[in-house]
Amino acid sequence: MNTARVEIMSKVNLQNRPIVAFNPTKKEHRKIFFDAMKYRTWGRAPIRFWLEEDNYNLIDQIQKKLARFYMAREFGSFEFTETMLNEGEIRTRTNPHFIKV
C-alpha cells in the first residue's frame, strides 16, 4: 500500500473520532478502555481520550482515574481537612493524593 495513502487514511481516521476526557463514571468509557487493553489497540475505539496531565501516559492516567472511581464507590470520597493534622503539625504542601470523583 502506498505510504501517502496510509497517511491520508490515518488523518481521516483521526479526524472522524472525537477527542474527549476519560470519565470513569461513564460505562461506555470503561468499556472502550477494556477493549483497548483486551485487543492491545485503540483502533477499534469510536472516540479518543486526551491526556490531561503532562507527566503521565494515557494508560496510567486512566488506571489512576479508575482506581479513584472504584475506591470512592466502595469507601466514599476523601478530602483532606485541617482537622486531620496532628496537634502542632504544619502541612507545607497540599496532599497530591486526593480522591476526586
GROMACS elastic network, one bead per residue, 0.5 to 0.9 nm:
[ bonds ]
;  ai    aj funct       b0    kb
    1     4     6  0.87168   500
    1     5     6  0.72868   500
    1     6     6  0.71841   500
    2     5     6  0.52820   500
    2     6     6  0.64166   500
    2     7     6  0.88168   500
    3     7     6  0.61481   500
    3     8     6  0.86194   500
    4     7     6  0.50974   500
    4     8     6  0.62405   500
    4     9     6  0.86226   500
    5     8     6  0.50891   500
    5     9     6  0.60930   500
    5    10     6  0.84615   500
    6     9     6  0.50430   500
    6    10     6  0.59992   500
    6    11     6  0.86244   500
    7    10     6  0.50086   500
    7    11     6  0.62521   500
    7    12     6  0.86746   500
    8    11     6  0.51578   500
    8    12     6  0.62062   500
    8    13     6  0.85251   500
    9    12     6  0.51148   500
    9    13     6  0.60209   500
    9    14     6  0.86061   500
   10    13     6  0.50640   500
   10    14     6  0.62293   500
   10    15     6  0.86579   500
   11    14     6  0.51404   500
   11    15     6  0.61544   500
   11    16     6  0.87112   500
   12    15     6  0.51205   500
   12    16     6  0.62583   500
   12    17     6  0.89816   500
   13    16     6  0.54098   500
   13    17     6  0.68015   500
   14    17     6  0.56181   500
   14    18     6  0.81127   500
   14    48     6  0.83512   500
   15    18     6  0.72466   500
   16    46     6  0.86506   500
   16    47     6  0.85636   500
   17    45     6  0.82701   500
   17    46     6  0.58919   500
   17    48     6  0.62926   500
   18    46     6  0.78352   500
   18    47     6  0.51601   500
   18    48     6  0.60844   500
   18    49     6  0.84832   500
   19    47     6  0.60148   500
   19    49     6  0.55570   500
   19    50     6  0.62259   500
   20    23     6  0.86739   500
   20    47     6  0.71028   500
   20    48     6  0.61957   500
   20    49     6  0.50583   500
   20    50     6  0.60590   500
   21    48     6  0.82958   500
   21    49     6  0.53531   500
   21    50     6  0.55842   500
   21    51     6  0.75818   500
   21    52     6  0.74498   500
   22    26     6  0.84699   500
   22    29     6  0.63868   500
   22    30     6  0.84306   500
   22    48     6  0.87695   500
   22    49     6  0.57245   500
   22    50     6  0.74398   500
   22    51     6  0.87613   500
   22    61     6  0.88930   500
   22    62     6  0.68610   500
   22    65     6  0.83013   500
   23    26     6  0.57220   500
   23    27     6  0.86894   500
   23    29     6  0.63871   500
   23    30     6  0.79909   500
   23    62     6  0.86134   500
   23    65     6  0.79273   500
   23    66     6  0.87171   500
   24    27     6  0.72088   500
   24    28     6  0.89133   500
   24    29     6  0.65359   500
   24    30     6  0.61210   500
   24    62     6  0.80170   500
   24    65     6  0.65062   500
   24    66     6  0.57605   500
   24    68     6  0.89371   500
   24    69     6  0.63794   500
   24    70     6  0.88264   500
   24   101     6  0.85048   500
   25    28     6  0.88995   500
   25    29     6  0.80158   500
   25    30     6  0.80081   500
   25    66     6  0.87841   500
   25    69     6  0.73242   500
   25   101     6  0.83489   500
   26    29     6  0.54285   500
   26    30     6  0.65974   500
   26    31     6  0.88335   500
   27    30     6  0.51145   500
   27    31     6  0.61401   500
   27    32     6  0.86404   500
   28    31     6  0.50880   500
   28    32     6  0.61924   500
   28    33     6  0.86950   500
   29    32     6  0.51208   500
   29    33     6  0.62842   500
   29    34     6  0.86001   500
   29    47     6  0.89127   500
   29    49     6  0.89777   500
   30    33     6  0.51649   500
   30    34     6  0.61251   500
   30    35     6  0.86681   500
   30    66     6  0.83301   500
   31    35     6  0.61152   500
   31    36     6  0.85353   500
   32    35     6  0.51502   500
   32    36     6  0.61581   500
   32    37     6  0.87083   500
   32    42     6  0.83486   500
   32    44     6  0.83512   500
   32    45     6  0.60245   500
   32    46     6  0.81424   500
   32    47     6  0.84401   500
   33    36     6  0.50312   500
   33    37     6  0.62796   500
   33    38     6  0.85342   500
   33    42     6  0.83483   500
   33    45     6  0.84107   500
   33    59     6  0.87252   500
   33    62     6  0.80970   500
   34    37     6  0.52517   500
   34    38     6  0.60519   500
   34    39     6  0.86438   500
   35    39     6  0.59464   500
   35    40     6  0.78318   500
   35    41     6  0.80830   500
   35    42     6  0.81248   500
   35    44     6  0.79625   500
   35    45     6  0.79996   500
   36    39     6  0.54250   500
   36    40     6  0.52855   500
   36    41     6  0.50402   500
   36    42     6  0.51767   500
   36    43     6  0.79796   500
   36    44     6  0.75421   500
   36    45     6  0.73829   500
   37    41     6  0.70371   500
   37    42     6  0.84389   500
   38    41     6  0.81098   500
   39    42     6  0.81924   500
   39    44     6  0.87075   500
   41    44     6  0.71241   500
   41    45     6  0.84573   500
   42    45     6  0.54170   500
   42    46     6  0.88736   500
   42    48     6  0.80046   500
   43    46     6  0.82482   500
   44    47     6  0.89197   500
   45    48     6  0.69181   500
   49    58     6  0.78105   500
   50    58     6  0.74438   500
   51    54     6  0.73609   500
   51    56     6  0.78031   500
   51    57     6  0.70938   500
   51    58     6  0.56468   500
   51    61     6  0.74778   500
   52    56     6  0.84863   500
   52    58     6  0.84196   500
   52    61     6  0.79421   500
   53    56     6  0.60516   500
   53    57     6  0.82649   500
   53    58     6  0.88726   500
   53    61     6  0.76607   500
   54    57     6  0.80467   500
   56    59     6  0.81066   500
   56    60     6  0.60645   500
   56    61     6  0.59856   500
   57    60     6  0.54678   500
   57    61     6  0.62149   500
   57    62     6  0.87934   500
   58    61     6  0.50507   500
   58    62     6  0.61804   500
   58    63     6  0.85595   500
   59    62     6  0.52697   500
   59    63     6  0.61190   500
   59    64     6  0.85532   500
   60    63     6  0.51089   500
   60    64     6  0.60434   500
   60    65     6  0.86099   500
   61    64     6  0.51811   500
   61    65     6  0.62956   500
   61    66     6  0.86823   500
   62    65     6  0.50750   500
   62    66     6  0.60916   500
   62    67     6  0.85621   500
   63    66     6  0.50563   500
   63    67     6  0.61134   500
   63    68     6  0.86321   500
   64    67     6  0.51608   500
   64    68     6  0.62902   500
   64    69     6  0.86043   500
   65    68     6  0.51447   500
   65    69     6  0.60584   500
   65    70     6  0.86821   500
   65    99     6  0.89482   500
   65   100     6  0.86588   500
   65   101     6  0.82078   500
   66    70     6  0.61363   500
   66    71     6  0.84502   500
   67    70     6  0.53531   500
   67    71     6  0.60251   500
   67    72     6  0.84165   500
   68    71     6  0.52000   500
   68    72     6  0.59271   500
   68    73     6  0.83942   500
   68    77     6  0.86491   500
   68    98     6  0.88896   500
   68    99     6  0.57270   500
   68   100     6  0.70740   500
   68   101     6  0.70082   500
   69    72     6  0.52740   500
   69    73     6  0.61001   500
   69    74     6  0.86783   500
   69    77     6  0.89132   500
   69    99     6  0.81360   500
   69   100     6  0.80795   500
   69   101     6  0.60720   500
   70    74     6  0.61183   500
   70    75     6  0.84291   500
   71    74     6  0.51297   500
   71    75     6  0.57094   500
   71    76     6  0.70701   500
   71    77     6  0.78347   500
   71    99     6  0.84293   500
   72    75     6  0.52580   500
   72    78     6  0.75855   500
   72    99     6  0.71813   500
   72   100     6  0.82781   500
   72   101     6  0.72275   500
   73    76     6  0.56776   500
   73    77     6  0.76192   500
   74    77     6  0.89766   500
   75    78     6  0.86474   500
   77    98     6  0.87853   500
   77    99     6  0.61655   500
   77   100     6  0.70920   500
   77   101     6  0.73864   500
   78    98     6  0.67427   500
   78    99     6  0.57693   500
   78   100     6  0.78153   500
   79    98     6  0.60443   500
   79    99     6  0.68882   500
   79   100     6  0.81339   500
   80    83     6  0.85090   500
   80    84     6  0.70959   500
   80    94     6  0.87545   500
   80    95     6  0.73291   500
   80    98     6  0.71556   500
   81    84     6  0.56947   500
   81    85     6  0.78142   500
   82    85     6  0.57033   500
   82    91     6  0.88536   500
   83    86     6  0.79525   500
   85    88     6  0.79436   500
   85    89     6  0.60108   500
   85    90     6  0.75649   500
   85    91     6  0.79364   500
   86    89     6  0.53604   500
   86    90     6  0.85212   500
   87    90     6  0.86878   500
   91    94     6  0.71778   500
   91    95     6  0.87175   500
   93    96     6  0.86331   500
   94    97     6  0.88616   500
   95    98     6  0.64528   500
